[in-house]
Amino acid sequence: MPIDFFEKRLRDLECQGLLRTVKDKSTPQGPRIIIEGKELINFASNDYLGFASNELLKEASLSAISHYGTGAGASRLLGGGTELHKALEKRIASFKDTPKALLLNSGYIANVVSIACLMEEGDYIFSDELNHASIIDGCRLSRARVFIYSHKDTGHLEELLYSIKNEGGRRLIVTDSVFSMDGDIAPVPDLLRIAERYNALLYIDDAHATGVLGGGHGSLKHFGLSHRPYIIQMGTFSKALGSFGAFVAAEESIIDWLINKARGFIYSTCLPPSVVGASLKALELIEKDKSPIERLWKNRDLAIKIIKDAGLEIGPSETPIIPVLFKNIEDCLNFSSRLFDKGIYAPAIRPPTVQVPRLRFTITAAHSEEDLEHLHRAIKEIK
Ligand SMILES: *Cc1c(COP(=O)(O)O)cnc(C)c1O
């Protein structure tokens, strides 16, 4: 039977502790959720500002539906977009202080199609070894030659760039600004300097920086830097902004090139108005009021203290993503399932997503002090 293959492979995964299953909840996204009838404090969501169930975002979404309907009905080039799409692109360009911006249907798609169409055969891409899977896939699709540099190791990056200094073709350096499984921050100022020295494009994935770093504006602002013509910034509406979809912000020629060449933009129906309406509202909220971001960082600092005090060792986190590393998969799964029994949701992250198994706690502005105290007690009891 042709399906025997899959059954056997799935059994293999199960034996290795690597089988994944979907867990769905019966509540909105938020600090308290119900999964399979069990009430849990949620440390697994990237809804950093608690916007995913914000009343103003919901209203904006409903109002977009009542005016524009539910489905976009076509790709942007065929007229699926609305004035909301255009307004969101304008707003993103001004928020990121770039000449132009383009909406794409998800962060995953944005990375795959943008990188794939910015570079081509004969070009060179330099990618941090811990970059997101969507970046890896975009690099592969581009047919450029890919050099992987050691994590955040700008010396290694320069060595690699130097090693091909006499070759033709173009160069692109690509990095997550906040690494999604370790929560550390890329050395963005050094990357700018290196990109300038080697005449390279610099592609920055701000998925976990948008709404979190630099007053919400992202990693460049965090480091006191501003847009330069060779920088391409990607960000998502799906994490801190509580909505869905993604953007690329860059020079006009780069955005126009994507409009003409990016397959996931050209050959896919655009985001529905309800989603675009919510994203617009989210941007308006973080530009007007920084208190959710301040609450997020206050909670994050407290969580670091609490997790350390309870006796767990934290990875290299500099952001609300807090990894706790384990020597083996079994211990990691065990710890996660004992936390689950105590009402804490922090799923184990395993290979191939990461090399070292870990619990990845994400902290949000919506967590209360009691939520964090509950986490403290639960970890101490298990230890
Ligand atoms: C989540 C994530 C993406 C994908 O974004 P989606 O909108 O969820 O598709 C891309 N890059 C990084 C670094 C991410 O963490």
The ligand as a Tripos MOL2 file, in Angstrom:
@<TRIPOS>MOLECULE
LIG
   15    15     1     0     0
SMALL
NO_CHARGES

@<TRIPOS>ATOM
      1 C1          6.5080   33.4950   12.9870 C.3       1 LIG1
      2 C2          7.6540   33.8710   12.1540 C.ar      1 LIG1
      3 C3          7.5120   34.0070   10.7810 C.ar      1 LIG1
      4 C4          6.2190   33.6450   10.0790 C.3       1 LIG1
      5 O1          5.2270   34.5820   10.3050 O.3       1 LIG1
      6 P1          3.6910   34.1320   10.1490 P.3       1 LIG1
      7 O2          2.9520   35.4140   10.0020 O.co2     1 LIG1
      8 O3          3.3430   33.3850   11.3830 O.co2     1 LIG1
      9 O4          3.6070   33.2750    8.9290 O.co2     1 LIG1
     10 C5          8.5950   34.4540   10.0490 C.ar      1 LIG1
     11 N1          9.7800   34.7240   10.6510 N.ar      1 LIG1
     12 C6          9.9520   34.5850   11.9730 C.ar      1 LIG1
     13 C7         11.2730   34.8980   12.5790 C.3       1 LIG1
     14 C8          8.9020   34.1280   12.7660 C.ar      1 LIG1
     15 O5          9.0720   33.9400   14.0730 O.3       1 LIG1
@<TRIPOS>BOND
     1     1     2 1
     2     2     3 ar
     3     2    14 ar
     4     3     4 1
     5     3    10 ar
     6     4     5 1
     7     5     6 1
     8     6     7 2
     9     6     8 1
    10     6     9 1
    11    10    11 ar
    12    11    12 ar
    13    12    13 1
    14    12    14 ar
    15    14    15 1
@<TRIPOS>SUBSTRUCTURE
     1 LIG1         1 GROUP 0 **** ****
